[in-house]
Amino acid sequence: MATELHVTFRVGTADYAVPAAQVLHLESYDSATPVPGAPSYVAGLVQVRGRLVPVVDLRARFGLAPVPHSIDHRVVVCQVGTRVAGLLVDSARDVIRIEDGAFEKPPDLVEQQAGGFIKGIATVTKKMFLLVDVPRIIGEELSHG
Amino acid sequence: MASNTANGNGKRNGSTPAATLARSLRTSAGQAERVEALAAKIAQSGTQQAAAADAARASVEDIVASVEETATASEELARTNTTVAGNTRDVLQGLESTVAGLQEITASVAAVRKDTDSLALAADSTATSLEQLGRSTKSTAANAEELSETSARLTSAATETSASVASAALRGQETATMIEEVATTVEQMAVTSARLAGDSRLVGDRMVTVASGLKELGGSLEEVAADAAETATSVEQSSATAEELARSFRGVAELAQNLTSAATESASALSEVAASVEEVAATAEKNASVVESNASSIEQVARSAQVVAQSAQEVSNLASQNAAATAQLESSSRRIAGVVETARVTSERVAVSARASGQTVGRTIAGFAKIREAMGQGATVMKDMGKRAEEIGDIVQAINLIADRTNLLSLNASIEAARAGEHGRGFAVIAEEVRALADRAAAAATDVAKIVRSLQSVARDAVSANTDGLRLADEGAQLSEDARTGLQVILEGVDQLASSVKSISAATEEQVRGVQSVTAATARLETESRSIARASAEQTLATSSLARSGGEMRTMAKQTRDATLEQAKALRDMVKSNDQLTANIDKVSRATEEQATSAAQLARAVVQMRGAAQRTTTAMVAQLRTLTAMSTNVQEVSGSTQRTVTAIGENAKGAAEIAKAMDAARKQAMQAARAVTEQARAAKEIEATASDVARLSAEVTSASNEQAEALGLLATDADSVRKVAKQSSRAVGEQSDALSSLSSLAARQSAALQTITRSTNEQAAATDQIAQAMRALRGQSREMTGVLVGQAKSAAATAADVATVAQEIAALRAANGEQAAMVSAMAGTDEDHAGTEDPRT
């Protein structure tokens, strides 16, 4: 069966996964330059490898309370099509391979509550990972921006 | 009428019917005339009879009036007979009371004689006792003076002892005072309890007294009730006697003369006796006053002797207490010597160990200084260590950062490798390993950081502990310094103690000397006070017997005086009653009416008396019943009071036990202090006792002097008592003789009066018969009067009838005359004489 590499990260107490194919690279995070008029969940702009990338604060996006800055914070820089955006997460320390069929459709209740950001749920070595719908997160951001 | 007869005669010769009629008319006229004359005669005799009947009635009425008078007189006689009976009874009562008084006097004279004899005897024994008392008093005075000297010596010795004890007493006084205060409080409590118990007992006693008083009242009421019953009985008897008396007072008149003479005789004899008794009464009065003064002075002597005996006993007791206190003093002195020795040894030991302690304390102070230095070094090391630990923390943080970055790089490498596909597979493996290494480095750094953090906290604790240790070391050094100062003070105190012990030793020796002299003085005092107490006891015995005989004498004198006064009173009464008797006897003959009235009054009074006596008896019985109930109540109250007293007594006992316990606590107080306090107290007691002894000795001396004076007075009084007793004896003998003659006179009088009583009773009976006969007579007279009145009435009626007849006859005659005239007129033609012969109608 075919496997695909996924970058895993943590926001709050849950573990999330994103396909490595959609990730350009990971960056450490110090601060972002705020963008006037941007939605509240947009932390601001950061400069990564010579280009400006908008950063979406997943805590704010998922409706969680903000936490103080830590050395473990990461920005997962993703590319969907030509659009590039960073996801600010609490930590991201691993990449794992997940079988293609491991993901299941999340229950209706979870899907509705999550606002359509979660595409599936996979369990790897007894650990549960929520598969994030990056285009949706970024796209909505972009449509607003 | 004569004419009528003539008319009848005129017709007699007529030949015609008219002539015949005229004749017959003349005849009837003559008859009528005769009838008229007869009727007039009859009327006259009837009137005479009525007058005679009236006269008879008047005379009978006179008789009735006289009979009434007689009856009244006889009734009055009966009344006066009763009065006489009353008077006679009065006389007899007077005589009986006289006889009873005489008997009483005789008995009391005999008692007086006996008392007088006893009085003489008592006076003799009193004189003897007085002599004994005088001797005993002299010896007491001598003893008292000796006692005074001894007590003076004792006082000086006691003062000496007290002074020597005072210096020692000051040291233990404070503790002793406190314990003393507590003990005093408890003792006060005990005393208060005891007093409460005493008061309650007094209350109980009073209740008992009330109960006994009630009982006595009940007894006296019973007596009164008995007396009332007796009175009722005697009233009955009096009533019987009065009735008896009423039967025989006929011979009053004859025997009155005898009685008068006898009464006069007895009056003179009584006067004589009364005079003699008055004399005796005066003598007895004198006697009583002398005996009274005698008895009071004897009692004074007895009191004073008792006081002396009491004082002597007190002195003896105090001497015994003194001896005990001295013995106690001696033992406590010995104990003090022991205690002082122990104190000396202990103080030396204390000095040695105090010095050793001083050296040890010096070493301790040096050790503390070293500890402080080491502590300071340790603190420096600890601070350095903390600094190094912080540096290590910084390094660990750097390692952590590096590991983080390495992880980030390896992740990016993995992503790149994945994007490179098959070509990046080897690179991906390397990136994986790098990431694993970075993670291990991060974990190790985390462990190091944890260790460094704990090391830092331990270092901080060590520093603070070191600071505390430093402070404690400083404090220890300070304390050691204080200990050194304290030891110095202890050493000084031990030195002072040694010198105090030496001074106490010296004082104790002085005490022992003083105590020895006190012991000797006390022994002398005890011996002398004992001999005084013995002598005083003998004196008291003698004065007691003297007082007893004095009391007996007083009682006898009082009895004699009372008896004599009673005699005099009885005799006065007798004289009075005798006078009355004489007067009564004089009155007997002319006051028969009064006698009767008195008898009636007596009977009524007796009945009233009897009723009153019965009512009194009933009331007394009711009173007695109420009193018995009251007595029961009072006894119940008394019982409950007794129980209360018992409870309070138990309280007092409990308080006393508490006091005892406090005493035991006091005994457990510090030995030395207590011994000293005891000594002080003993010294004080000895001093107080000595002053008491001196005071009592003075009292004994003064009492002895008083006794001597009283004895002089007593001797004089005893002589006068003897004289008075002899006089009394003589007077009583005279009285006895006079009374015997008086008794015989009274007996004679009584006999005479008995005869009078009998006669009076007979008189009364006769008077009653007379009254009865008079009453019968009066009845008969009244009957006779009634008969006579009837007679007079019938006679008057007869006279009236006869008068009526006469009138009718007169009318008849007139008619007859008219008829004759008419006939004559008719016959006139025939006869010439007709008109002439009819003169009137």
Interface residues (C-beta under 8 A of the other chain):
Chain A: L5 V7 A20 A21 V23 L24 H25 L26 E27 S28 I71 D72 R74 A92 R93 D94 V95
Chain B: N400 L401 D404 R405 N407 L408 L411 N412 S414 I415 E416 A418 R419 R435 D439
